[in-house]
Amino acid sequence: MIWLKDVIKDLKEIQETTRQEFENLSAEELIWKPAADKWSIAECLKHIIIANSTYIKDIEKRLQKAEVKTIEYPVRFSVTGKLFLYAVDPKYKWKVPAPRIFKPTKENKVRNGKETLQDFLDLQEEIIGLALKACAYDHQHVPTYSPLSKLLRFNVGEQLYIMMRHTKRHINQGKRVKSQFHKSVA
């Protein structure tokens, strides 16, 4: 069984891993791409910023209308949530192209690698706060919707879990880019 406190612990680990792996990199290293069609570390982070910012706005709005509960609820997964998790979870190796609205291109393009890193860390802090807040609600019965389609409906607990797993996937991708960068410089 998965609890929101487990998700919060993982979110804090992501934040710490991000600091350890990327904070000492230069702005140039953060925007370096292993190939023209591959993402840089900063683009991986920007993708998560774009996607998670969209989801947390909906979660915040839904929690404002939700009923506060005094008992803790485990994260419960819908069929849709389980299927969506297959597309974003780091333990699954196939590549799923990011939807256009979540890509770090055009108006969402990375301008500064260091600023993108800080924006990511700030957003992680906001998500941790939101997950802590959600612990006080019956998050199993508070629906959220994906900006991709109103047919993609999740409960708050599973949405926070999916966001966390998706973030881990792209932190791992950023670590692979970092390892390629150091090989190409040598």
N, C-alpha and C positions, 0 to 999 in steps of 0.2 A: 504494500500500500504506500502511496506517495502522499505526503503532507506538504502544505505550503511552507512550513518551516524548513523542509528539505530543499525546496525550490529556492528559498531565500539563502540558505547555506551555499547552494551551487552558484547563485548570482554573485555572492560575495567572493567566491573562489574565482569566478570569471573576471571580476574586477581586479583581484590581486594578480592573476595570471597575466592580464592585459598590461598592468603596470610593470611587472617583472620582464615581460617579453619585449614590450614596445616603447616604454617611456624613455629609455636611454638612446633610442634611435634618432637620427637626425631627420629633419623635415624631408630631405631628399630620399633617405632610405625608406621613409614611410610612404612615399609616392612612387617608388621604383616598381616597375612591372617586369615580371620574368619574360613576358612576351606581349606583343601589342594587343592580343585578344584576351589576355589574362588580367585579373584585378590586382592592384597593389594592396598592401596592408591597409592603407587609409581608405581605399575603396571598399574593402571588406567591412571595415568599421562603419563607413558611411551607409552602406546597404542596411546594416542593422539599425543604424540611427533612423533612417527613413522608415523602415518597416515597423520597428518597435514604437516610434513616436506616434504613428498612425493608430496602432493598437491600444496604446496606453490612454489616448484621448477618449476612446470608446469605453474602456474599462472604468476610467474615472467618472465619466458621465453615468454609467450604469450603477456604479456603487453609490452614487449620491441618492439614487432612488431606491436602493435595496434596504432590506430590513436587517438591522444589526442582530446578531445571534451571540449567545454566550458560550456555546460549545464549539470545539474545533471539528472541522469536516475534512476528510481526506479529499484529494483530487480525484474526481471521477471523470472517466473518458467516454465520450460519445463515439459512435462509429466514425463520424466525420473527423473528430479529433485524432483518432487512431490512424486513419488514412492520411491525414495532413501531416502527422508526425513522421510518417515514413518518408515524406518528401524533404523534411528539414532536419531530421535527427542526424547527428554526426556518426552514429554507428552504422548507418547505411551509406554505402560507397558510391551509389550512382549519382550522377550530376542531374540536377533539375534546374533548368534555366530560371533565373529570377524574373518575376513579372516586371514588365516595363515600368510600372509606377514605383517599384522598389529599387530600380537600378541607379547607381551613382553617375548619371550622365546629365548633360545639358544643364538645367537649372539646379540640379542636385549634385553637380560635379564637385569633386574635392578641390578646394582652393588652396588649402594649407594643411599639410599632414599633421603638424603639431596641434593645430586648432581642432581638427577632426578627432584626433585622439582624446583631447580634453572634452570635446562635446560627447564622445562615446562614454567616457568615464562619468560625466555629469548625468547622462541619461541612465546609466546603470544605477546610480545612486537614487534617481527618481523611481526607477522600476522596483528597486528594493523597498523603498518607502511605500509604494503602491501595494506590493505584495504583503508587507506588514499590515497595512490597512485592511486588505482583503481578508486577512485572518479573522477579523471580527465579524465577517459576514458569512451567510450561507452561500458561499461562492459556487456551489454545485448548481444552484438555481438562479444564478444571475447570468443571463445570456449576453454574449458579445457577438459581433458580426465582423466578418472580414471585409475590408474595402474592395476586395476582388469580386465578391459576390455575396448578396444577402443569403444565398443558399448555404454559405459556409458559416455555420453558427456553432459557437463553442460556449462553454461556461467559463467564468473568470478564472477558476483554478486551472483548468486545462489550457486556457490561452496563455497564462503566465508560464506554465510548464513548457509549452510549445515554443514560446519566445526564448526561454532559457536554453533549450536544446538547440534551437536554430542559431542562437548567439554562439554557443560552444562550437558549432560546426564551422562558423566563419572565423572564430579565434584560431581554431586548428588550421584553417586555410591560410590565415595570416602568418602562422608559425611556419608553414611550408614555404610561403613566399620568402620569409626571413632566411630560412635555410638555403634557399636558392640564391638569394642575394649574396650571401657570404661565400658561396661557391663560385659565383661569377666574378667576384672581385679578386679572388685568389689567383 
